[in-house]
Amino acid sequence: MDENVPTYLPGDTIILRLEIQHQVNLEDVWAVFRKVEKVTTLAHFQFTARLRDLSYLRPLRWSGVDRTSVVFLEALVSKNDQLPGVYELVEVHGRPFGESQEARNIITFAVPDFVRFRIVPPPANHIPRVTEWRFTFPTE
């Protein structure tokens, strides 16, 4: 396994931090990942991380209409919705402020190569253990 690829289990929240350059105010941003390995079914090959709310879109630099913002996108890894495997970033989209959700108003950002993460099933034979204990009061 490539140690540089973040690995997630069902129940984990994936948080992707992106710096984006744009010339409009944005109301929504999302990223689409596709499964890298060959898919034997049409379902469960795509994974979308979305902006939770506008507080997760923050300006970094602003010069006239040229803006650079940081955006935090989130997605919950569901046991039933995603197949285990490696997923690669293929698209990042944004919707300008005040625009409807029609496809003609959507901005498509250029994306870097090899932005990946891995989803794995929980180990079947792992025995969890208590690693520390002490008696204490509930206010501690």
C-alpha atoms as one frame of an Amber mdcrd trajectory, in Angstrom:
protein
   0.000   0.000   0.000   1.239   3.495  -0.861   1.749   5.191   2.514   1.277
   8.691   1.010  -2.349   8.029   0.046  -4.715   8.916   2.912  -6.770   5.898
   3.949 -10.317   6.042   5.272 -12.730   3.554   6.843 -16.544   3.633   6.706
 -17.701   6.288   9.169 -14.693   8.574   8.559 -15.168  12.094   7.217 -12.869
  13.042   4.362 -11.877  16.707   4.520 -10.177  18.123   1.428  -8.524  21.547
   1.638  -8.121  23.315  -1.707  -6.756  26.710  -2.650  -8.679  27.964  -5.647
  -8.250  30.959  -7.946 -11.431  32.586  -9.232 -12.855  35.867 -10.474 -16.393
  35.638  -9.088 -17.832  35.158  -5.642 -18.781  31.531  -5.126 -21.838  30.063
  -3.458 -20.976  26.370  -3.747 -17.907  24.249  -4.507 -17.598  20.483  -4.928
 -15.007  17.940  -5.996 -15.613  14.692  -7.869 -13.400  11.639  -7.407 -13.539
   8.484  -9.529 -12.402   4.999  -8.658  -8.990   4.291 -10.215  -9.273   0.506
 -10.402 -11.460  -1.254 -12.929 -15.088  -1.144 -11.840 -17.280  -4.194 -12.415
 -20.541  -2.395 -11.643 -21.897   0.954 -12.747 -22.762   1.947  -9.175 -20.338
   3.200  -6.525 -17.553   4.432  -8.809 -17.854   8.130  -7.992 -17.382  10.066
  -4.755 -18.288  13.741  -4.246 -16.948  16.035  -1.514 -19.032  19.189  -0.938
 -18.807  22.527   0.791 -20.708  22.234   4.088 -21.594  25.936   4.169 -20.093
  29.274   3.144 -18.007  29.498   6.345 -15.833  26.750   4.788 -14.943  29.077
   1.877 -12.447  31.710   3.051 -10.616  34.418   1.063  -6.796  34.365   1.167
  -5.877  37.058  -1.366  -7.941  39.592  -3.251  -6.688  41.925  -5.998  -9.435
  43.532  -8.071 -11.467  40.670  -9.499  -8.666  38.131  -9.004  -9.270  36.119
  -5.866  -7.630  33.185  -4.160  -9.668  31.343  -1.578  -9.248  28.307   0.612
 -12.136  25.873   0.616 -12.749  22.858   2.851 -14.816  20.103   1.244 -16.244
  17.204   3.232 -17.669  13.784   2.545 -18.726  10.974   4.837 -17.481   7.505
   3.884 -20.546   5.292   3.921 -20.321   1.526   4.260 -23.123   1.055   1.750
 -22.365   3.803  -0.778 -18.653   3.477  -1.659 -16.633   0.498  -2.792 -13.195
  -0.024  -1.257 -10.398   1.159  -3.512  -8.398   4.190  -4.599 -10.253   7.296
  -5.782  -8.651  10.114  -7.794  -9.734  13.754  -8.115 -11.096  14.335 -11.622
 -13.160  17.529 -11.343 -13.669  20.569  -9.127 -16.706  22.743  -9.802 -18.093
  25.966  -8.383 -21.342  27.847  -8.638 -21.152  31.651  -8.786 -22.983  33.554
  -6.074 -26.643  34.203  -6.903 -26.720  31.835  -9.888 -29.140  28.954 -10.262
 -27.902  25.375 -10.271 -28.171  25.077 -14.078 -25.157  23.459 -15.727 -24.390
  26.512 -17.914 -23.572  28.590 -14.826 -21.116  26.094 -13.320 -17.378  26.909
 -13.220 -14.926  24.064 -13.837 -11.491  24.463 -12.221  -8.267  22.959 -13.557
  -7.147  20.253 -11.106  -3.726  18.833 -10.196  -2.804  15.236 -11.000  -2.610
  12.410  -8.459  -4.866  13.800  -5.731  -6.004  10.473  -4.304  -7.419   8.746
  -1.260  -8.195   5.132  -0.398 -11.279   3.555   1.154 -10.720   0.240   2.928
 -13.119  -2.073   4.721 -12.580  -2.537   8.462 -10.189  -5.422   9.217 -12.154
  -8.601   9.896  -9.768 -10.159  12.419  -8.519  -7.118  14.362  -9.032  -7.215
  18.139  -9.380  -3.681  19.560  -7.750  -3.087  22.933  -7.757  -0.631  25.810
  -4.402   1.175  25.818  -4.715   3.265  28.999  -6.903   3.251  32.064  -7.299
   4.893  35.465  -9.995   5.563  38.008 -11.074   9.186  38.063 -13.928  11.601
  38.660 -16.363  12.504  35.824 -15.370  16.208  35.959 -11.817  15.496  34.800
